[in-house]
Amino acid sequence: MAPAILLEEFPIITNGKVQTRYGTVSGYGYGDSMGVEMDYTYTGLSSWTHNGLIVSTVNLEELKNEIETFLISGAEMPGGFPVYLECIHMSAFRMEGLFVFDRIVDVEYARRVMSNLARFLNTYWKYRQYGFRCQYTCRFAGTDGYIPSGSGTIITGGGSNSSGTSSPPFYPLVEKIIYDEGNLTSKQLEQLNEAIQEAINHNCYIEAAFNYLTKKECQFSSVKIDPSLQGSGGNSVLLDGEGNPVRVILKFGDEEYICARTFSHELIHLLQIEQGMYEGLDSRGMMEYERVLIDDIVFYSKFKGKIERATYEDWQSKLYPLVCGEFYKNELENHEEWDKQQTIYKDWLSRLTKKGIPESITDSDFREWSSLFYVYDRSYSITNGYKYNESYGPIVLNKILGLIKENCK
């Protein structure tokens, strides 16, 4: 028990009797405090995956520390009064404790503390998916003991609370992969959440990459609409003093481009950055090539070397045109060389995927087809400023192949 440190005192009247009111800096059981009983539910957060039943739970010790950090920061608290959380008891789904204030406060201030707590639980991506119920009782320190001064309940996670703070809309997939989504409107966030869901449902390798990144807590730092983009989407990578990526901003050229295809594209780039493959402009060309090669290999693997079984609908559902730039074939003056090269490439894909997803790709095989990509796909050509560094290896491609084998049927 820490000793109480007197800050100030003044008279108050309770039950017709004058008492002295005390405020303290610290100390369990001293000074103004607010008893809190917090528990949460995880209804609807259990799901079957390829690895069995997964139940989402909260690390209460981590939550306690994050609540303290949130409340202590003056910018987050009205008046900027520090407060700490003294934990009395903690069980699997319940935490009991005291918010201890470092000065004399009133009931209204205590309610504002709880309002801020509700806002924190409602907006922080780790916790907004849960249903929290927090019952609190304020008590002031007086010469005759503690003086009850008010109580209440806040409920978060889809409801409203007694402080009048209503829960904002919840976009769980956005929250998992983007740290700060504040630049988008509610409509755009809903559109993005649906796009992520579609991307995950459509391609198991996108789902595997998404799950890997979120488990590693690797996120886009923020998301925004950027009309200056020449394409549908992109990202900005901010580096530290040593040239290491520290922030990745997800961008969409316009609201209409918030879709599964654009998100899938940028998610693979985030994985490439997480795996340490980003080296500025020198790596951009190979990152784009690797992204398309991954999609080609996964697509061909579905048919195990018998690509003739792929229907028109199958080809239409493929994320990107083939590495050989089939999208631009009608614009070529001479088809003969392209026909020869694309046949060799497709034959290689069929052999590689004869048994389904391959174990890995060699460096030589990986580099073999990069020239096919930048010669016949004009969007990522060398003349458009893309560089193809031969030291770039199939690190992310092989990572994806491993994730597919672990997570996909």
Secondary structure as UniProt FT lines:
FT   STRAND          6..14
FT   TURN            15..16
FT   STRAND          17..24
FT   TURN            28..29
FT   STRAND          33..41
FT   TURN            43..44
FT   STRAND          46..49
FT   TURN            50..51
FT   STRAND          52..55
FT   HELIX           60..72
FT   HELIX           74..76
FT   TURN            78..79
FT   STRAND          83..90
FT   STRAND          94..101
FT   HELIX           107..123
FT   TURN            125..129
FT   STRAND          131..142
FT   TURN            143..144
FT   STRAND          145..156
FT   TURN            162..163
FT   HELIX           172..177
FT   STRAND          178..180
FT   TURN            182..183
FT   HELIX           186..202
FT   HELIX           204..215
FT   TURN            216..217
FT   STRAND          220..225
FT   TURN            227..228
FT   STRAND          233..239
FT   TURN            241..242
FT   STRAND          245..252
FT   HELIX           255..257
FT   HELIX           260..274
FT   TURN            275..276
FT   HELIX           281..301
FT   TURN            302..305
FT   HELIX           307..309
FT   HELIX           312..317
FT   TURN            323..324
FT   HELIX           326..331
FT   HELIX           335..352
FT   TURN            353..355
FT   HELIX           363..368
FT   HELIX           370..376
FT   HELIX           378..380
FT   HELIX           382..384
FT   TURN            390..391
FT   HELIX           395..407
//
